[in-house]
Amino acid sequence: MDLKALGAVLRCPLCNCPLRSPTTLTCGHTLCSHHQTAPCPLPQCTPQNGPPRPRNRPTSRVQYLPPPPPAPLPPASVDVPKLDVSINKIIALLDRVFQDNDTDSGDDDDDDAGASPPLSPAVRQRSDSASPSVRPRKRQRLLSTGPESDDDNDLLSHLRASSARQREIDPHSPPDNSPEDSLEKELLTELSCEICFMLLYSPVTTPCQHTFCGKCLYRSLDHNNLCPLCRDALPGFSFFEDHPVNQILETLLVTAFPEMYTERGEAIAAEERDARLDTPIFVCMLIFPGHPTALHFFEPRYRLMLRRCLEQEVPSFGMIMPARPGAAGAQPDYGTMLEIRSVQMLADGRSMVETWSTFRFRILERGTLDGYTVGRIERIDDVPDSPTLGLTGPFNEELMEICTAFLLQLRRGTAPWVVQRLHNVHGPPPDDPAAFSYWVALVLPIDDYEKAKLLPIRSARLRLRLVVHWIEQLNSNWWFASGCVVV
């Protein structure tokens, strides 16, 4: 690990001096706290390197509307500036390492002690009175020569011989528990995210000066607007949507752990890709193909699901009904695929989504990913009606006429505002028998779990027969005959 390179990173970009009491601005630059910090005094400040928000692909048809601009932050206190926690700890760590190196070099060669300047950006000038002659020397450890220590001596001799052979093979390899290994472990600890406990990736520093992975901070903001560490109130979701990364920490990550940082990015990309392989499923309500649906995403798990869906080539997700009450938690196996048409992001991370239902599906295998349901699905399409169906029952036109007559009767016994609402919500009846069966089912005043029986049926004529069966049951009820219709 190149200590000089690490020390060169930890310098103030404004005064080009070692950082003192570092504070990170909202633009991602880290300066000494005694400089002017609002706005950023750097002339080259162009904060455009934040973690990417859900953006549409060039081929996507989704209209993405970003949230309103966040409110400006209150001015920070000048008397007691907040210090970047991670960078401050790294400076202290390197300061201690450089002091230890200077002490060791003084023990080995008193004449060269203090000849080389400290490389640590946080180390301060030492007093000239600190002479190497007064430094304590390490005492030689005396080994016991008694018979009870024969096994220990044999083990020690074996370890020394193995270490000598290893140095002969690779003379540049550091010994076990060397200062370089200790520094690497401690630096890796300081450069780890406090949410996922892994190496920071696209590090974002909050106004309270704590740093997390960009995606981890998004996940935390899905639940509340409090810092995961100090529990201070953070700005809304829109403040962090295009927030720049901490440039010094990202440079440290690339400098100290280039391979691990690259692997971390590849692992995150693979995780997001695998999350999109399975079909995300929204457990909400019943919907049939060919109808628009407006949804409100506010739960943390579905906010994450929506962000992942927007990164797909065709942003879409499935929707099924929740389990029937008293059905021992068994969720339905059939649902409808929804294609996202428009997304209106709100300042707190919630969103209003407009969708269009496209086709039906059957869940072959289901699981859970980050709190929401995912599954392997099979698309369900209609098959041509068998010629034998026309011999055993009425044709599609006759079934549609029965449904139309019932709807006219329903309108005569219903308040005019109810009829107007039905027309505005569901639109006029379609001419296609397949779409007509779904349209009538939406209008009928029956239970949604009963309507869901239409989803597995692959024949438009069989669906119309089932709808007519429901109409006959409604006509046979005593309350319907009296004209008291409940919709």
Secondary structure, DSSP 8 states (H G I E B T S, - for coil): --HHHHHHHSB-TTT-SB-SSEEE-TTS-EEETTS--SS---TT-------------TT---EEE------------SSS----HHHHHHHHHHHHHHHHHHHHHHHH-GGGTT-S----TT-----TT--GGGS----------SGGGHHHHHHHHHHHHHHHHHHHH-TTS--TT-HHHHHHHHHHHHTB-TTT-SB-SSEEE-TTS-EEEHHHHHHHHHH-SB-TTT--B---HHHHTT----HHHHHHHHHH-HHHHHHHHHHHHHHHHHHHHSEEEEES----TT-EEEEEE-SHHHHHHHHHHHTSSS-EEEEE----TTSTT---SEEEEEEEEEEEE-TTS-EEEEEEEEEEEEEEEEEEETTEEEEEEEEE------HHHHHHS--HHHHHHHHHHHHHHHHHTS-HHHHHHHHHHH-S--SSHHHHHHHHHHHS-S-HHHHGGGTT---HHHHHHHHHHHHHHHHHSHHHHTT----
